[in-house]
Amino acid sequence: MKRFLTLLALACAAVCGLRADDAVFIAHPDVKAESLTAAEAKAILLGNQTSWSGGGNLKLAVLTSGPVHESVLRTYTERSADQFEKYWKKLVFTGKGSLPEQAADEAAIVAYVAKTPGAFGYVAAGSTPAGVKVLTIR
Amino acid sequence: MPTHRLLPKLIRAGFGAGVIASAAHAYDVAGISIHGSASLQAAASDNHDFYGATKEKVDLNVAELTLNGTYRFENGIRVGAQGYAYRYTREDGIVLDWANLDYSFAPEFGLRAGRVKRPLGLYGEAQDLDQVRTFANLPLAFYPRYLRTITSYTDGLNPYGSVGLGSAGSLDYSAHVGTADTLDADSLVLQGYRILGNEAYDSWNIGTLAGIHLSWSTPVDGLRAVYSVTRVFDGTVTGVGNFGGGGFLPVINDNMQTDFSTVSLEYTKNKWLFAGELQWLSLDFDLVSPALGATPLHQNIDLLYYYLMTTYQATDKLGLGVYASFSDSSPNNDLPELGDADRSNTSQDYAVAASYSLTDWWLLKLEYHHIIGLDIVNQGADFNFTGPGAETAYNYVVVKTTVSF
C-alpha cells in the first residue's frame, strides 16, 4: 500500500509538472532546517517570514528573470515575475520590507547563499550546487 | 528663498540626479539599503484649472522626490525611514513619510513603532508609487491626492502579520493606532474650503485615529478581497465662518469623528488585473460659532466612492489600463447644489492610460480623463472655480515620467 501511494504521488508530480521538477530551495550550510512547507516557502518569498524557526536572520536571494524564477514564483506565490517585482517595490517604498538580494544567474545565487549565513534561495532542480544545503519540500 | 520657490528646484535637481543615479540598482552603504524615486507630471484641461493652472495650457503640476534607507540588525530589528518632497499644485512640502522600528516575531505577528504608512483599500499605501502601476493617477475621487497628508501615515503602533487559513487561503492584517499631522491653512484641503464656502479654515487638528486593514488571499488563484477601516476620533477644525451674511466670526468644527471604510476585490490572471473598490466616508462634528448661538449645530456628512479598473501588461515594456470611477458627496441629497442639480455633488471619471518602460528604471505614462460632474472640482482642486454655472464636463490629459532605483 505504501509503495502504491508513493508511486501515485510520483505519477501525480510528473503529470502536474510540479515544483520539484523545476527548482530546489537552497540555504546556507549553517541553517538548521532540513525542509520546509510550501506555505513557509511562500511566507519567505513574500517577506512575511524573515527569520529561521531555529533562530537567526533569514536573508532571501532571488533570481531576476528566467524560467526557474518564473516557475518558483508562480508555484509558491501565485504571482508572475512582474507582479513579484512590483510587490517588493511596494514593500520597500512603504517601509515594510528590505529588497531581497538580486542574483543575475544561478551561479550568483549559489555564491551568495554559500557565503552568507542565514541565506535562502533557489536553483534549477537537477543542478548540484556546491557549498549550500538543499532543502526539501514536505 | 521661500519654500514654495525652493522646493520645485530641489525636486527638479533631484529628478536630474535620479535620472543619473537610477542607471544602477539600489545602493547598499554599510548595510543600509537605499532606494529612491522621482516623478514629474504635466497636465492640461479644457474647462477647469484642474489640479494646477491647467485650463487650456500645460502645467507642470506635480513633482515628487522620494528617498529611503533601511538597515536590518543581526537581531532581526529593522530600522528605516523615507523622506518625501513634493509639490502638488499649490501645496508643497518635505515630509518624513515613514520612519520606524520593525520587528517580526513570527509570520503571524510583527510590530512597527514610529511613523508608519496607513493602509487604505488596495492601493492607499502605494498612492505615490508610480513604479508599481500603469496609471499616473489612481481614481481621482477615490484616492484624492489633496488628502494625502491626512491619509498617508500614522504616528504610533502598527501590529501586522499573515495567518494561514489552510484550504481557505491566508489572511494578512495590519492595524494602526496613533495620531496624524495637523493641517495648516496652506494645505489643499483647507485652501479649497476657503474658496468654495462661507467658511475659511486655518487649522485641522486630525487628532487620534485607529484602524485595521484585512487582506484575504482567497483559495481562488489570484483573487484577493480587502476590507479596511480607519476612524479619526477627535479632530478639530478652526477658522472663521460667515453664516447668514452677518460677517465672519470664529467657527470650530469640534468633536470631529471621521470613518474611512473600504471593501475591495482584486483579481490577477496572467497579464490582466481587475480591481473594484467601494469606499464610504462619514463625518460627524459639532459646528460651534457665536453666529449659531449657544447650542452646537451637529452635522453629519456622508460621501460615497467606487470604481472598476482593468490593466493589461501588453509587453514587458507596455502596460495599458482603463477605469471608471464615481463619487457622490451627497448620497442622501442633503448638501446644497451649485447650478446643475444632478452634477454638482457627483463625479464620473473615465480614464485610459498607457505606461511604457523606457528602461527598467525609467517610466513614461500618458493618461486621458473624461470627467463629468463637479464633485472632485468642488473639493479644492480648482482654485479658480466659478461655482454655479461652471462647466460640468471636462477633459484632463496627463503626461508623467518616473525614475526609481
Chai-1 contact restraints between the chains, C-beta under 6 A:
chainA,res_idxA,chainB,res_idxB,connection_type,confidence,min_distance_angstrom,max_distance_angstrom,comment,restraint_id
A,A39,B,G164,contact,1.0,0.0,6.0,A-B,restraint_1
A,A43,B,P107,contact,1.0,0.0,6.0,A-B,restraint_2
A,N48,B,P107,contact,1.0,0.0,6.0,A-B,restraint_3
A,N48,B,S162,contact,1.0,0.0,6.0,A-B,restraint_4
A,Q49,B,P107,contact,1.0,0.0,6.0,A-B,restraint_5
A,T50,B,S104,contact,1.0,0.0,6.0,A-B,restraint_6
A,S51,B,G76,contact,1.0,0.0,6.0,A-B,restraint_7
A,N57,B,G76,contact,1.0,0.0,6.0,A-B,restraint_8
A,E78,B,D221,contact,1.0,0.0,6.0,A-B,restraint_9
A,K86,B,V132,contact,1.0,0.0,6.0,A-B,restraint_10
A,K89,B,Q131,contact,1.0,0.0,6.0,A-B,restraint_11
A,K89,B,V132,contact,1.0,0.0,6.0,A-B,restraint_12
A,K90,B,A126,contact,1.0,0.0,6.0,A-B,restraint_13
A,K90,B,V132,contact,1.0,0.0,6.0,A-B,restraint_14
A,V92,B,H35,contact,1.0,0.0,6.0,A-B,restraint_15
A,F93,B,L129,contact,1.0,0.0,6.0,A-B,restraint_16
A,T94,B,K117,contact,1.0,0.0,6.0,A-B,restraint_17
A,T94,B,E125,contact,1.0,0.0,6.0,A-B,restraint_18
A,G95,B,G80,contact,1.0,0.0,6.0,A-B,restraint_19
A,G95,B,W98,contact,1.0,0.0,6.0,A-B,restraint_20
A,G95,B,K117,contact,1.0,0.0,6.0,A-B,restraint_21
A,S98,B,S33,contact,1.0,0.0,6.0,A-B,restraint_22
A,S98,B,T70,contact,1.0,0.0,6.0,A-B,restraint_23
A,S98,B,R72,contact,1.0,0.0,6.0,A-B,restraint_24
A,L99,B,A26,contact,1.0,0.0,6.0,A-B,restraint_25
